[in-house]
Amino acid sequence: MIIGIPKEVKVRENRVACTPAGVRYLADAGHKVLLQSGAGEGSGFNDEAYRLAGAELLQDAADVWQADMVIKVKEPVRGEYHYLHRGQVLFTFLHLAAAPELTACLVEKGVSAIAYETVYEKGRLPLLAPMSEIAGKMSVVAGGFYLANHFGGNGRLLGGVPGVMPGKVTILGGGTAGMNAAKVAKGIGARVTVLELDQERMRFLSDILGAQVQTLFSTRQHIAEELEDTDLLVGAVLVPGASAPKLLDRDMLRSMKKGAVFVDISIDQGGCSETSRPTSHENPVYSEEGILHYCVTNMPGAYARTSTEALTGNTLAYVKAIADMGVERAIRVMPSLRKGLNIHEGLVTHKAVAESLGMEYGGKHLEKKS
């Protein structure tokens, strides 16, 4: 199969879909890899490294997008829609529940679109997990940074100093992102509360994180009570494939201390507050109700080398399986890929995506074929 790796065009997106080592792995398996020149530079991989690994370097994105399968990091932006073509496989982060226009385009073009974030295996989201780990850890770093007075923050140092109380970090959701946010917040000495719905998950978090991190059953009242003295709020809720639940409204934010910071990791799926709207690494924050909102949709792109290596290590086996067998056989051989298939032959084949967008679910058609 011919595999294309275009350069990412989203603002300040420095990641690339595959390392040179990954290209070598695919080339050795007999696949032709087309790479747009400069695609790996933001992650510290130059064109020569890819050439030596077996990639064919191309200058024009249009030539790369002619490939049978295109692997990316972020979803195509509007300026890339015209590259999509019938029968093509697209393997990338998609977050379609928050992208009706892109979904409609993929359906119309007849693309087989597989989303990293919905590949599901043994109760895990193995391709989303490494990016969630990075975003979770980064949320506390970024949030603590914007608490500084000169950014409009309330001036609270999360770790405190002897004789001064540390700041409070409240985390909505105890999944991979939430747990990693809690680890970093605990490590710098902050007071930490994680709100979660799953009792077994709360027991796990208590065992892993210890008594310094408090867990609390997530209800509207508990959230409201915790917000009153919160300095950094992290939104880390996830329903795979679906829009993020709106756990916060304006009234709840008004109860927070002015100059507190809200980092919404859930923004890729629409955000968990009615005040959340997507931002970029160029303009990452805005203020609503006196609360600084950090809603960057590609947070791990700020640490591109780590993110690219982590992503490639997890996606490569799936890329090879699709290239070796094609989409329909691959999802039969690797059932975890079935949940990843969001669009196929003009149909929405992921139920949560279809429900979130009010579109017809076409997964039953695919099940009949298999």
TIZADREN-572659 format. One record per residue (C-alpha): residue number from 1; residue in one letter; z, x, y. Coordinates in Angstrom, 2 decimals, decimal comma, padded with zeros to 5 digits. Layout:
N
+-----+------+---------+---------+---------+
!  nr ! rest !      zz !      xx !      yy !
+-----+------+---------+---------+---------+
! NUM !    A !       Z !       X !       Y !
...
+-----+------+---------+---------+---------+
//
This chain:
370
+-----+------+---------+---------+---------+
!  nr ! rest !      zz !      xx !      yy !
+-----+------+---------+---------+---------+
!   1 !    M !  000,00 !  000,00 !  000,00 !
!   2 !    I ! -000,57 !  001,11 !  003,59 !
!   3 !    I !  002,73 !  001,11 !  005,50 !
!   4 !    G !  002,78 !  001,20 !  009,29 !
!   5 !    I !  005,67 !  002,45 !  011,46 !
!   6 !    P !  005,05 !  001,66 !  015,15 !
!   7 !    K !  007,07 !  003,00 !  018,04 !
!   8 !    E !  009,77 !  000,57 !  019,16 !
!   9 !    V !  009,05 ! -000,97 !  022,55 !
!  10 !    K !  012,24 ! -002,88 !  023,27 !
!  11 !    V !  014,10 ! -001,53 !  026,31 !
!  12 !    R !  016,01 !  001,68 !  025,45 !
!  13 !    E !  015,42 !  001,17 !  021,71 !
!  14 !    N !  015,43 !  004,74 !  020,40 !
!  15 !    R !  015,68 !  004,01 !  016,69 !
!  16 !    V !  012,77 !  004,31 !  014,28 !
!  17 !    A !  012,32 !  002,42 !  011,02 !
!  18 !    C !  012,14 !  005,47 !  008,75 !
!  19 !    T !  013,17 !  009,14 !  008,75 !
!  20 !    P !  010,79 !  011,92 !  007,69 !
!  21 !    A !  012,67 !  012,12 !  004,38 !
!  22 !    G !  011,97 !  008,42 !  003,86 !
!  23 !    V !  008,29 !  008,93 !  004,61 !
!  24 !    R !  008,18 !  011,70 !  002,00 !
!  25 !    Y !  009,77 !  009,34 ! -000,53 !
!  26 !    L !  007,11 !  006,68 !  000,10 !
!  27 !    A !  004,22 !  009,16 !  000,18 !
!  28 !    D !  005,33 !  010,71 ! -003,10 !
!  29 !    A !  005,22 !  007,20 ! -004,60 !
!  30 !    G !  001,53 !  006,98 ! -003,70 !
!  31 !    H !  001,73 !  004,93 ! -000,51 !
!  32 !    K ! -000,07 !  005,77 !  002,72 !
!  33 !    V !  002,20 !  005,89 !  005,77 !
!  34 !    L !  000,82 !  005,45 !  009,29 !
!  35 !    L !  003,17 !  006,49 !  012,08 !
!  36 !    Q !  002,62 !  006,01 !  015,79 !
!  37 !    S !  002,96 !  009,35 !  017,55 !
!  38 !    G !  006,35 !  009,74 !  019,21 !
!  39 !    A !  008,02 !  006,96 !  017,20 !
!  40 !    G !  010,81 !  009,22 !  015,98 !
!  41 !    E !  011,50 !  011,23 !  019,13 !
!  42 !    G !  014,35 !  009,02 !  020,34 !
!  43 !    S !  016,14 !  009,61 !  017,04 !
!  44 !    G !  015,53 !  013,36 !  017,08 !
!  45 !    F !  012,58 !  013,46 !  014,67 !
!  46 !    N !  009,39 !  015,01 !  016,02 !
!  47 !    D !  005,82 !  014,28 !  014,99 !
!  48 !    E !  005,49 !  017,55 !  013,09 !
!  49 !    A !  008,38 !  016,62 !  010,79 !
!  50 !    Y !  006,60 !  013,39 !  009,92 !
!  51 !    R !  003,25 !  015,12 !  009,45 !
!  52 !    L !  004,80 !  017,60 !  007,03 !
!  53 !    A !  006,41 !  014,68 !  005,19 !
!  54 !    G !  002,98 !  013,14 !  004,59 !
!  55 !    A !  002,54 !  010,62 !  007,42 !
!  56 !    E ! -000,76 !  010,12 !  009,20 !
!  57 !    L ! -000,09 !  010,30 !  012,95 !
!  58 !    L ! -001,89 !  007,78 !  015,17 !
!  59 !    Q ! -001,78 !  007,41 !  018,95 !
!  60 !    D ! -002,61 !  003,72 !  019,27 !
!  61 !    A ! -000,10 !  001,08 !  018,21 !
!  62 !    A ! -002,96 ! -001,29 !  017,31 !
!  63 !    D ! -004,14 !  001,11 !  014,60 !
!  64 !    V ! -000,65 !  001,30 !  013,08 !
!  65 !    W ! -000,29 ! -002,49 !  013,10 !
!  66 !    Q ! -003,41 ! -002,82 !  010,93 !
!  67 !    A ! -001,26 ! -001,73 !  007,96 !
!  68 !    D ! -000,56 ! -004,00 !  004,99 !
!  69 !    M !  003,15 ! -003,75 !  005,70 !
!  70 !    V !  004,81 ! -002,91 !  009,01 !
!  71 !    I !  008,41 ! -001,72 !  009,02 !
!  72 !    K !  010,33 ! -001,77 !  012,27 !
!  73 !    V !  013,84 ! -001,83 !  013,63 !
!  74 !    K !  013,74 ! -004,71 !  016,11 !
!  75 !    E !  011,75 ! -007,93 !  016,13 !
!  76 !    P !  008,26 ! -007,89 !  017,70 !
!  77 !    V !  008,26 ! -008,63 !  021,42 !
!  78 !    R !  005,69 ! -010,91 !  023,02 !
!  79 !    G !  003,35 ! -008,01 !  023,81 !
!  80 !    E !  003,14 ! -007,23 !  020,09 !
!  81 !    Y !  002,40 ! -010,74 !  018,81 !
!  82 !    H ! -001,37 ! -010,21 !  018,92 !
!  83 !    Y ! -001,06 ! -007,37 !  016,40 !
!  84 !    L !  000,24 ! -009,70 !  013,68 !
!  85 !    H ! -002,29 ! -010,89 !  011,11 !
!  86 !    R ! -002,51 ! -013,13 !  008,06 !
!  87 !    G ! -001,21 ! -011,66 !  004,82 !
!  88 !    Q !  000,67 ! -008,88 !  006,57 !
!  89 !    V !  004,25 ! -008,07 !  005,54 !
!  90 !    L !  006,74 ! -007,51 !  008,36 !
!  91 !    F !  010,09 ! -005,97 !  007,41 !
!  92 !    T !  012,57 ! -005,62 !  010,28 !
!  93 !    F !  015,55 ! -007,19 !  012,02 !
!  94 !    L !  014,31 ! -010,63 !  013,12 !
!  95 !    H !  017,24 ! -012,91 !  014,12 !
!  96 !    L !  014,87 ! -015,87 !  014,13 !
!  97 !    A !  017,55 ! -018,50 !  014,71 !
!  98 !    A !  017,62 ! -017,29 !  018,32 !
!  99 !    A !  013,83 ! -016,77 !  018,57 !
! 100 !    P !  011,84 ! -020,02 !  018,25 !
! 101 !    E !  008,74 ! -018,56 !  019,92 !
! 102 !    L !  008,57 ! -015,60 !  017,53 !
! 103 !    T !  009,19 ! -017,91 !  014,56 !
! 104 !    A !  006,31 ! -020,16 !  015,59 !
! 105 !    C !  004,05 ! -017,13 !  015,97 !
! 106 !    L !  004,91 ! -015,75 !  012,52 !
! 107 !    V !  004,27 ! -019,16 !  010,97 !
! 108 !    E !  000,94 ! -019,54 !  012,79 !
! 109 !    K ! -000,23 ! -016,02 !  011,91 !
! 110 !    G !  000,62 ! -016,38 !  008,21 !
! 111 !    V !  002,85 ! -013,30 !  008,13 !
! 112 !    S !  005,35 ! -012,67 !  005,33 !
! 113 !    A !  008,41 ! -011,83 !  007,43 !
! 114 !    I !  011,46 ! -010,33 !  005,75 !
! 115 !    A !  014,61 ! -009,96 !  007,84 !
! 116 !    Y !  016,97 ! -007,07 !  007,21 !
! 117 !    E !  019,90 ! -009,20 !  008,35 !
! 118 !    T !  019,50 ! -011,88 !  005,67 !
! 119 !    V !  018,88 ! -009,70 !  002,60 !
! 120 !    Y !  021,84 ! -010,71 !  000,45 !
! 121 !    E !  023,29 ! -008,93 ! -002,57 !
! 122 !    K !  026,55 ! -009,63 ! -004,42 !
! 123 !    G !  028,24 ! -011,26 ! -001,44 !
! 124 !    R !  027,06 ! -008,54 !  000,95 !
! 125 !    L !  024,40 ! -008,10 !  003,60 !
! 126 !    P !  023,50 ! -004,51 !  002,67 !
! 127 !    L !  020,87 ! -003,88 !  005,35 !
! 128 !    L !  022,86 ! -005,43 !  008,18 !
! 129 !    A !  026,12 ! -003,73 !  007,19 !
! 130 !    P !  025,46 ! -000,22 !  008,56 !
! 131 !    M !  024,35 ! -001,60 !  011,93 !
! 132 !    S !  027,37 ! -003,91 !  012,00 !
! 133 !    E !  029,61 ! -000,92 !  011,35 !
! 134 !    I !  028,08 !  000,94 !  014,28 !
! 135 !    A !  028,14 ! -002,07 !  016,60 !
! 136 !    G !  031,75 ! -002,81 !  015,66 !
! 137 !    K !  032,90 !  000,71 !  016,43 !
! 138 !    M !  030,79 !  000,84 !  019,55 !
! 139 !    S !  032,19 ! -002,44 !  020,88 !
! 140 !    V !  035,60 ! -000,90 !  021,52 !
! 141 !    V !  034,10 !  002,26 !  023,02 !
! 142 !    A !  031,84 !  000,26 !  025,36 !
! 143 !    G !  034,50 ! -002,33 !  026,14 !
! 144 !    G !  037,10 !  000,30 !  027,00 !
! 145 !    F !  034,55 !  002,04 !  029,24 !
! 146 !    Y !  033,87 ! -001,11 !  031,27 !
! 147 !    L !  037,57 ! -001,85 !  031,71 !
! 148 !    A !  037,56 !  000,93 !  034,32 !
! 149 !    N !  038,17 ! -000,32 !  037,87 !
! 150 !    H !  034,93 !  001,11 !  039,24 !
! 151 !    F !  032,95 ! -001,18 !  036,89 !
! 152 !    G !  034,94 ! -004,22 !  037,93 !
! 153 !    G !  037,33 ! -004,04 !  034,99 !
! 154 !    N !  041,05 ! -004,66 !  035,21 !
! 155 !    G !  041,93 ! -000,96 !  034,97 !
! 156 !    R !  043,81 ! -001,17 !  031,68 !
! 157 !    L !  043,53 !  001,86 !  029,39 !
! 158 !    L !  043,43 !  000,37 !  025,91 !
! 159 !    G !  045,50 !  003,12 !  024,31 !
! 160 !    G !  048,13 !  003,14 !  027,02 !
! 161 !    V !  050,42 !  006,13 !  027,68 !
! 162 !    P !  054,13 !  006,69 !  027,00 !
! 163 !    G !  056,12 !  004,19 !  029,01 !
! 164 !    V !  053,14 !  001,87 !  029,55 !
! 165 !    M !  052,07 ! -000,94 !  027,24 !
! 166 !    P !  048,66 ! -000,44 !  025,63 !
! 167 !    G !  045,85 ! -002,92 !  026,18 !
! 168 !    K !  045,21 ! -005,87 !  023,90 !
! 169 !    V !  042,03 ! -006,26 !  021,86 !
! 170 !    T !  041,19 ! -009,66 !  020,38 !
! 171 !    I !  038,43 ! -009,81 !  017,77 !
! 172 !    L !  036,71 ! -013,02 !  016,70 !
! 173 !    G !  035,59 ! -012,56 !  013,10 !
! 174 !    G !  036,85 ! -010,20 !  010,44 !
! 175 !    G !  033,57 ! -009,25 !  008,78 !
! 176 !    T !  032,02 ! -005,80 !  008,81 !
! 177 !    A !  031,63 ! -005,61 !  012,60 !
! 178 !    G !  035,05 ! -007,09 !  013,29 !
! 179 !    M !  036,81 ! -004,82 !  010,82 !
! 180 !    N !  035,21 ! -001,71 !  012,29 !
! 181 !    A !  036,10 ! -002,81 !  015,80 !
! 182 !    A !  039,69 ! -003,24 !  014,63 !
! 183 !    K !  039,72 !  000,23 !  013,06 !
! 184 !    V !  038,68 !  001,89 !  016,32 !
! 185 !    A !  040,99 ! -000,25 !  018,46 !
! 186 !    K !  043,90 !  000,55 !  016,16 !
! 187 !    G !  042,98 !  004,23 !  016,16 !
! 188 !    I !  043,26 !  004,53 !  019,94 !
! 189 !    G !  046,60 !  002,73 !  019,97 !
! 190 !    A !  045,64 ! -000,72 !  021,28 !
! 191 !    R !  047,37 ! -003,93 !  020,26 !
! 192 !    V !  044,91 ! -005,72 !  017,98 !
! 193 !    T !  044,51 ! -009,30 !  016,75 !
! 194 !    V !  041,69 ! -010,42 !  014,43 !
! 195 !    L !  040,95 ! -014,15 !  014,16 !
! 196 !    E !  039,31 ! -015,14 !  010,89 !
! 197 !    L !  038,77 ! -018,29 !  008,80 !
! 198 !    D !  038,85 ! -016,78 !  005,31 !
! 199 !    Q !  042,39 ! -016,29 !  004,00 !
! 200 !    E !  041,31 ! -013,76 !  001,38 !
! 201 !    R !  039,52 ! -011,75 !  004,04 !
! 202 !    M !  042,68 ! -011,75 !  006,17 !
! 203 !    R !  044,68 ! -010,42 !  003,24 !
! 204 !    F !  042,09 ! -007,70 !  002,75 !
! 205 !    L !  042,19 ! -006,77 !  006,44 !
! 206 !    S !  045,99 ! -006,63 !  006,39 !
! 207 !    D !  045,93 ! -004,31 !  003,37 !
! 208 !    I !  043,26 ! -002,04 !  004,89 !
! 209 !    L !  044,39 ! -001,98 !  008,52 !
! 210 !    G !  048,16 ! -002,22 !  008,19 !
! 211 !    A !  050,81 ! -003,91 !  010,29 !
! 212 !    Q !  049,47 ! -002,65 !  013,63 !
! 213 !    V !  046,58 ! -005,13 !  013,34 !
! 214 !    Q !  047,60 ! -008,79 !  013,33 !
! 215 !    T !  045,49 ! -011,44 !  011,62 !
! 216 !    L !  045,44 ! -015,07 !  012,68 !
! 217 !    F !  043,69 ! -018,16 !  011,37 !
! 218 !    S !  040,82 ! -018,91 !  013,74 !
! 219 !    T !  041,25 ! -022,26 !  015,49 !
! 220 !    R !  040,40 ! -023,27 !  019,04 !
! 221 !    Q !  044,07 ! -023,36 !  019,99 !
! 222 !    H !  044,85 ! -019,95 !  018,49 !
! 223 !    I !  041,86 ! -018,42 !  020,26 !
! 224 !    A !  042,92 ! -019,94 !  023,59 !
! 225 !    E !  046,48 ! -018,65 !  023,16 !
! 226 !    E !  045,31 ! -015,11 !  022,34 !
! 227 !    L !  042,90 ! -014,96 !  025,28 !
! 228 !    E !  045,62 ! -015,27 !  027,92 !
! 229 !    D !  046,73 ! -011,64 !  027,66 !
! 230 !    T !  043,55 ! -010,11 !  026,19 !
! 231 !    D !  041,96 ! -007,12 !  027,90 !
! 232 !    L !  039,00 ! -006,68 !  025,52 !
! 233 !    L !  037,50 ! -009,58 !  023,60 !
! 234 !    V !  035,01 ! -008,80 !  020,82 !
! 235 !    G !  032,77 ! -011,54 !  019,41 !
! 236 !    A !  031,87 ! -010,62 !  015,84 !
! 237 !    V !  031,15 ! -013,93 !  014,13 !
! 238 !    L !  028,19 ! -014,33 !  011,80 !
! 239 !    V !  026,57 ! -017,10 !  009,79 !
! 240 !    P !  023,70 ! -015,33 !  007,96 !
! 241 !    G !  020,36 ! -016,50 !  009,31 !
! 242 !    A !  021,86 ! -019,23 !  011,49 !
! 243 !    S !  022,78 ! -019,42 !  015,16 !
! 244 !    A !  026,21 ! -018,00 !  015,93 !
! 245 !    P !  028,86 ! -020,71 !  016,36 !
! 246 !    K !  029,96 ! -021,22 !  019,98 !
! 247 !    L !  033,68 ! -020,46 !  019,81 !
! 248 !    L !  034,20 ! -020,00 !  023,56 !
! 249 !    D !  033,52 ! -022,16 !  026,59 !
! 250 !    R !  033,99 ! -021,59 !  030,31 !
! 251 !    D !  037,44 ! -023,15 !  030,43 !
! 252 !    M !  038,66 ! -020,72 !  027,79 !
! 253 !    L !  037,23 ! -017,74 !  029,68 !
! 254 !    R !  038,87 ! -018,93 !  032,93 !
! 255 !    S !  042,24 ! -018,56 !  031,22 !
! 256 !    M !  041,66 ! -014,82 !  030,70 !
! 257 !    K !  042,83 ! -012,09 !  033,07 !
! 258 !    K !  040,23 ! -011,28 !  035,72 !
! 259 !    G !  038,49 ! -008,03 !  034,93 !
! 260 !    A !  038,84 ! -008,39 !  031,17 !
! 261 !    V !  035,76 ! -007,41 !  029,13 !
! 262 !    F !  033,92 ! -009,49 !  026,53 !
! 263 !    V !  031,60 ! -007,67 !  024,10 !
! 264 !    D !  029,50 ! -010,21 !  022,21 !
! 265 !    I !  028,11 ! -008,50 !  019,09 !
! 266 !    S !  026,89 ! -011,95 !  017,97 !
! 267 !    I !  024,31 ! -012,08 !  020,77 !
! 268 !    D !  021,42 ! -011,32 !  018,37 !
! 269 !    Q !  022,07 ! -014,73 !  016,84 !
! 270 !    G !  022,54 ! -016,47 !  020,18 !
! 271 !    G !  026,08 ! -015,35 !  021,04 !
! 272 !    C !  029,46 ! -016,95 !  020,37 !
! 273 !    S !  030,16 ! -018,10 !  023,93 !
! 274 !    E !  028,36 ! -020,63 !  026,10 !
! 275 !    T !  028,38 ! -017,94 !  028,81 !
! 276 !    S !  026,59 ! -015,31 !  026,68 !
! 277 !    R !  023,04 ! -014,26 !  027,49 !
! 278 !    P !  021,11 ! -011,23 !  026,23 !
! 279 !    T !  021,29 ! -007,96 !  028,16 !
! 280 !    S !  019,80 ! -004,50 !  027,66 !
! 281 !    H !  021,06 ! -000,92 !  027,69 !
! 282 !    E !  019,57 ! -000,59 !  031,18 !
! 283 !    N !  021,58 ! -003,51 !  032,56 !
! 284 !    P !  024,29 ! -004,09 !  029,97 !
! 285 !    V !  026,91 ! -006,15 !  031,82 !
! 286 !    Y !  027,25 ! -009,17 !  034,08 !
! 287 !    S !  030,23 ! -011,19 !  035,29 !
! 288 !    E !  030,95 ! -014,81 !  034,43 !
! 289 !    E !  034,24 ! -016,49 !  035,39 !
! 290 !    G !  035,59 ! -013,08 !  036,40 !
! 291 !    I !  035,03 ! -011,65 !  032,91 !
! 292 !    L !  032,62 ! -008,76 !  032,37 !
! 293 !    H !  030,15 ! -009,69 !  029,59 !
! 294 !    Y !  028,49 ! -006,95 !  027,54 !
! 295 !    C !  025,74 ! -008,67 !  025,53 !
! 296 !    V !  023,28 ! -005,92 !  024,56 !
! 297 !    T !  021,03 ! -007,15 !  021,76 !
! 298 !    N !  020,41 ! -003,73 !  020,22 !
! 299 !    M !  023,76 ! -002,01 !  020,51 !
! 300 !    P !  023,19 !  000,58 !  017,72 !
! 301 !    G !  020,08 !  001,78 !  019,56 !
! 302 !    A !  022,44 !  003,76 !  021,81 !
! 303 !    Y !  023,30 !  006,00 !  018,84 !
! 304 !    A !  019,80 !  006,28 !  017,46 !
! 305 !    R !  020,16 !  009,31 !  015,18 !
! 306 !    T !  023,11 !  007,88 !  013,28 !
! 307 !    S !  021,58 !  004,39 !  013,21 !
! 308 !    T !  018,17 !  005,53 !  011,98 !
! 309 !    E !  019,62 !  007,62 !  009,16 !
! 310 !    A !  021,96 !  004,82 !  008,10 !
! 311 !    L !  019,23 !  002,17 !  008,25 !
! 312 !    T !  016,68 !  004,21 !  006,29 !
! 313 !    G !  019,22 !  005,01 !  003,59 !
! 314 !    N !  019,72 !  001,31 !  002,99 !
! 315 !    T !  016,22 ! -000,12 !  003,49 !
! 316 !    L !  014,12 !  002,46 !  001,64 !
! 317 !    A !  014,52 !  001,09 ! -001,89 !
! 318 !    Y !  013,48 ! -002,37 ! -000,66 !
! 319 !    V !  010,49 ! -000,99 !  001,26 !
! 320 !    K !  009,30 !  000,84 ! -001,86 !
! 321 !    A !  009,75 ! -002,24 ! -004,06 !
! 322 !    I !  007,65 ! -004,38 ! -001,72 !
! 323 !    A !  005,00 ! -001,66 ! -001,43 !
! 324 !    D !  004,90 ! -001,19 ! -005,21 !
! 325 !    M !  004,80 ! -004,85 ! -006,21 !
! 326 !    G !  003,95 ! -007,03 ! -003,23 !
! 327 !    V !  006,24 ! -009,65 ! -001,73 !
! 328 !    E !  006,20 ! -012,39 ! -004,36 !
! 329 !    R !  006,76 ! -010,11 ! -007,34 !
! 330 !    A !  009,35 ! -008,05 ! -005,46 !
! 331 !    I !  011,52 ! -011,10 ! -004,71 !
! 332 !    R !  011,42 ! -012,05 ! -008,39 !
! 333 !    V !  012,41 ! -008,55 ! -009,52 !
! 334 !    M !  014,96 ! -008,07 ! -006,70 !
! 335 !    P !  016,59 ! -011,47 ! -006,06 !
! 336 !    S !  018,49 ! -010,04 ! -003,08 !
! 337 !    L !  015,16 ! -009,91 ! -001,25 !
! 338 !    R !  014,65 ! -013,66 ! -001,69 !
! 339 !    K !  017,26 ! -014,43 !  000,99 !
! 340 !    G !  015,57 ! -011,89 !  003,22 !
! 341 !    L !  012,23 ! -013,71 !  003,19 !
! 342 !    N !  012,31 ! -015,89 !  006,32 !
! 343 !    I !  008,60 ! -016,76 !  006,71 !
! 344 !    H !  005,90 ! -016,82 !  004,02 !
! 345 !    E !  002,40 ! -018,36 !  003,96 !
! 346 !    G !  003,00 ! -020,37 !  007,10 !
! 347 !    L !  006,36 ! -021,78 !  005,97 !
! 348 !    V !  009,97 ! -021,16 !  007,02 !
! 349 !    T !  011,55 ! -020,04 !  003,76 !
! 350 !    H !  015,16 ! -019,48 !  004,87 !
! 351 !    K !  017,17 ! -022,69 !  005,04 !
! 352 !    A !  019,59 ! -021,59 !  007,80 !
! 353 !    V !  016,71 ! -020,49 !  010,02 !
! 354 !    A !  014,90 ! -023,80 !  009,49 !
! 355 !    E !  018,03 ! -025,82 !  010,24 !
! 356 !    S !  018,89 ! -023,79 !  013,34 !
! 357 !    L !  015,42 ! -024,31 !  014,80 !
! 358 !    G !  014,91 ! -027,88 !  013,62 !
! 359 !    M !  011,90 ! -026,86 !  011,51 !
! 360 !    E !  010,82 ! -027,90 !  008,06 !
! 361 !    Y !  012,22 ! -025,80 !  005,23 !
! 362 !    G !  009,45 ! -024,51 !  002,97 !
! 363 !    G !  011,50 ! -022,56 !  000,45 !
! 364 !    K !  010,98 ! -025,14 ! -002,30 !
! 365 !    H !  007,27 ! -024,39 ! -002,23 !
! 366 !    L !  008,05 ! -020,75 ! -002,90 !
! 367 !    E !  010,46 ! -021,62 ! -005,71 !
! 368 !    K !  007,74 ! -023,63 ! -007,46 !
! 369 !    K !  005,38 ! -020,66 ! -007,33 !
! 370 !    S !  007,96 ! -018,36 ! -008,87 !
+-----+------+---------+---------+---------+
//
